[in-house]
């Protein structure tokens, strides 16, 4: 379950923590182990909350600031949970010129969240991206792995209804 940033309670299970500790024990002595540990941690938890980063820090001896720096530098890492349906709106030049900014703004209003957040029911999360390589279909939005192109704001409600 996820909600707005800053109010997301951490709900890690004992099984998840045991899986993480096992991964850390297996990898921590290897050179360059931080990235693989963080990737596996995100696989286990779905994101990298401060609680998980702290476990990694405590178990590896790597300062928490460094782990946080890596987590915020690389786009592959998420500090907040993602919804069951991950919406990504392309704000690259071709899409933006054709109206993707309006689509993004409408989604924020409709879902009651801003980019990087997740709806309180955990159903949808919203992010912007720079290019999905489908410029000929601009403006483009993805929901999970489904690509929707040549969109207008009027198309959004019907698309979201498919995922209700």
MOHU-V687940 format. One record per pair of residues at least 12 apart in sequence whose ideal C-beta (glycine too) atoms are under 7 Angstrom apart, sorted by the first residue. I is the first residue (numbers start at 0). GAP is how many residues later the second one is. Records with the same first field share a line. If there is no record, write none. Layout:
I=GAP + GAP
This chain:
0=121
1=78 + 79 + 81 + 116 + 120
2=115 + 117
3=109 + 113
4=75 + 111 + 112
7=72 + 73
9=39 + 41
11=33 + 39
15=28 + 29
16=38
18=25
19=21 + 24 + 32 + 35
20=38
22=14 + 17
23=13 + 32 + 35 + 36
27=31 + 32
33=28 + 36
36=19 + 23
37=18 + 32 + 33 + 39
40=15
41=35 + 36
45=35 + 36
46=31 + 32 + 33 + 34 + 35
47=23 + 29 + 30 + 31
48=30
52=14 + 15 + 18
79=36 + 37 + 38
80=37
81=36 + 43
82=35 + 36 + 39 + 40 + 41 + 42
83=38 + 39
84=38 + 39 + 58 + 59 + 78
85=39 + 58
86=20 + 37 + 38 + 39 + 54 + 56
87=39 + 41 + 53 + 54
88=14 + 15 + 18 + 39 + 52
89=39 + 41 + 42 + 49 + 50
90=13 + 37 + 39
91=38 + 39
93=41 + 44
94=43 + 44 + 45
97=40 + 41
98=40 + 53
99=39
101=51
102=36 + 38 + 48 + 50 + 53
103=24
105=47 + 50
106=19 + 49
107=18
109=46
110=13 + 15
112=13
114=12 + 13
131=15
133=13 + 15
136=12 + 13
138=12
142=16 + 20
